[in-house]
Amino acid sequence: MSVNTSIAYEQATGPIDFGFTNDYMFRAILQKNTKVLKGLVCALLHLQPEDITSISVTNPIELGDGIDTKSFILDVKVQINYHTLMIMPSMS
């Protein structure tokens, strides 16, 4: 499956075949959009977005492969206020 990411979401039309209940889509969005990833981590850890100085997915998936796979592991590296570094591994 080929995904064209050059089209802005404001211009997108048509049905969405996979929602956030699909593990692949959830992980793809979190690894492509650090604002969404930061928002989720802030909500889970009760932090303000400005508290996080760096955030990244340490085990990104190959986008376009395995969209029907039922489980993914998402590991996130978060640096808070230039002092605390957290590795948040997902549990399977």
C-alpha positions as YAML, in Angstrom:
chain: A
units: angstrom
residues:
- id: 1
  name: MET
  ca: [0.00, 0.00, 0.00]
- id: 2
  name: SER
  ca: [1.43, 3.36, -1.01]
- id: 3
  name: VAL
  ca: [0.60, 6.44, 1.06]
- id: 4
  name: ASN
  ca: [0.98, 9.97, -0.36]
- id: 5
  name: THR
  ca: [1.91, 12.18, 2.59]
- id: 6
  name: SER
  ca: [2.49, 15.31, 0.49]
- id: 7
  name: ILE
  ca: [-1.22, 16.26, 0.55]
- id: 8
  name: ALA
  ca: [-2.23, 18.41, 3.50]
- id: 9
  name: TYR
  ca: [-5.00, 16.95, 5.65]
- id: 10
  name: GLU
  ca: [-7.11, 20.03, 4.94]
- id: 11
  name: GLN
  ca: [-7.20, 18.99, 1.26]
- id: 12
  name: ALA
  ca: [-7.91, 15.31, 1.92]
- id: 13
  name: THR
  ca: [-11.19, 13.86, 0.70]
- id: 14
  name: GLY
  ca: [-12.89, 10.49, 0.81]
- id: 15
  name: PRO
  ca: [-13.36, 7.83, 3.45]
- id: 16
  name: ILE
  ca: [-10.73, 6.94, 6.02]
- id: 17
  name: ASP
  ca: [-10.25, 3.18, 5.89]
- id: 18
  name: PHE
  ca: [-8.28, 2.96, 9.13]
- id: 19
  name: GLY
  ca: [-9.00, 4.93, 12.31]
- id: 20
  name: PHE
  ca: [-7.08, 5.37, 15.55]
- id: 21
  name: THR
  ca: [-8.39, 2.01, 16.73]
- id: 22
  name: ASN
  ca: [-5.99, 0.46, 14.22]
- id: 23
  name: ASP
  ca: [-2.60, -0.04, 15.95]
- id: 24
  name: TYR
  ca: [-0.69, 0.78, 12.78]
- id: 25
  name: MET
  ca: [-2.46, 4.12, 12.24]
- id: 26
  name: PHE
  ca: [-2.07, 5.10, 15.89]
- id: 27
  name: ARG
  ca: [1.66, 4.42, 15.80]
- id: 28
  name: ALA
  ca: [2.14, 6.00, 12.35]
- id: 29
  name: ILE
  ca: [0.53, 9.26, 13.52]
- id: 30
  name: LEU
  ca: [2.59, 9.35, 16.72]
- id: 31
  name: GLN
  ca: [5.89, 8.81, 14.88]
- id: 32
  name: LYS
  ca: [5.10, 11.32, 12.09]
- id: 33
  name: ASN
  ca: [3.71, 14.12, 14.27]
- id: 34
  name: THR
  ca: [5.72, 15.07, 17.36]
- id: 35
  name: LYS
  ca: [3.02, 17.56, 18.41]
- id: 36
  name: VAL
  ca: [0.52, 14.69, 18.75]
- id: 37
  name: LEU
  ca: [3.12, 12.49, 20.47]
- id: 38
  name: LYS
  ca: [4.02, 15.27, 22.90]
- id: 39
  name: GLY
  ca: [0.35, 15.93, 23.62]
- id: 40
  name: LEU
  ca: [-0.28, 12.28, 24.47]
- id: 41
  name: VAL
  ca: [2.80, 12.03, 26.71]
- id: 42
  name: CYS
  ca: [1.89, 15.29, 28.47]
- id: 43
  name: ALA
  ca: [-1.63, 14.01, 29.11]
- id: 44
  name: LEU
  ca: [-0.35, 10.70, 30.47]
- id: 45
  name: LEU
  ca: [2.36, 12.24, 32.69]
- id: 46
  name: HIS
  ca: [0.46, 15.41, 33.70]
- id: 47
  name: LEU
  ca: [3.09, 17.68, 32.13]
- id: 48
  name: GLN
  ca: [2.89, 20.94, 30.21]
- id: 49
  name: PRO
  ca: [4.12, 20.84, 26.58]
- id: 50
  name: GLU
  ca: [6.86, 23.36, 27.37]
- id: 51
  name: ASP
  ca: [8.26, 20.93, 29.99]
- id: 52
  name: ILE
  ca: [9.30, 18.52, 27.23]
- id: 53
  name: THR
  ca: [12.46, 19.65, 25.45]
- id: 54
  name: SER
  ca: [12.89, 16.58, 23.22]
- id: 55
  name: ILE
  ca: [10.68, 13.64, 22.26]
- id: 56
  name: SER
  ca: [11.08, 10.84, 19.72]
- id: 57
  name: VAL
  ca: [9.97, 7.33, 18.84]
- id: 58
  name: THR
  ca: [13.04, 5.10, 19.21]
- id: 59
  name: ASN
  ca: [11.71, 2.17, 17.17]
- id: 60
  name: PRO
  ca: [9.86, 3.68, 14.18]
- id: 61
  name: ILE
  ca: [7.88, 1.45, 11.86]
- id: 62
  name: GLU
  ca: [8.36, 1.34, 8.09]
- id: 63
  name: LEU
  ca: [5.36, 3.33, 6.93]
- id: 64
  name: GLY
  ca: [3.31, 1.47, 4.34]
- id: 65
  name: ASP
  ca: [4.27, -2.01, 5.60]
- id: 66
  name: GLY
  ca: [2.19, -4.18, 7.91]
- id: 67
  name: ILE
  ca: [-0.97, -2.10, 8.10]
- id: 68
  name: ASP
  ca: [-3.00, -5.20, 9.04]
- id: 69
  name: THR
  ca: [-0.60, -6.29, 11.80]
- id: 70
  name: LYS
  ca: [-2.46, -6.52, 15.10]
- id: 71
  name: SER
  ca: [0.27, -5.48, 17.55]
- id: 72
  name: PHE
  ca: [3.05, -2.94, 17.56]
- id: 73
  name: ILE
  ca: [5.53, -1.91, 20.22]
- id: 74
  name: LEU
  ca: [6.07, 1.83, 20.58]
- id: 75
  name: ASP
  ca: [9.09, 3.03, 22.58]
- id: 76
  name: VAL
  ca: [9.32, 6.77, 23.29]
- id: 77
  name: LYS
  ca: [12.36, 8.76, 24.48]
- id: 78
  name: VAL
  ca: [11.43, 11.96, 26.36]
- id: 79
  name: GLN
  ca: [13.73, 14.67, 27.73]
- id: 80
  name: ILE
  ca: [12.16, 16.94, 30.34]
- id: 81
  name: ASN
  ca: [13.59, 20.41, 31.06]
- id: 82
  name: TYR
  ca: [17.05, 19.41, 29.76]
- id: 83
  name: HIS
  ca: [17.61, 17.38, 32.94]
- id: 84
  name: THR
  ca: [15.52, 14.22, 33.05]
- id: 85
  name: LEU
  ca: [15.66, 11.63, 30.28]
- id: 86
  name: MET
  ca: [12.92, 8.99, 30.23]
- id: 87
  name: ILE
  ca: [12.61, 5.95, 28.02]
- id: 88
  name: MET
  ca: [8.97, 4.86, 27.91]
- id: 89
  name: PRO
  ca: [8.83, 1.31, 26.53]
- id: 90
  name: SER
  ca: [5.45, -0.07, 25.58]
- id: 91
  name: MET
  ca: [4.30, -3.26, 27.18]
- id: 92
  name: SER
  ca: [3.07, -6.17, 25.08]
...
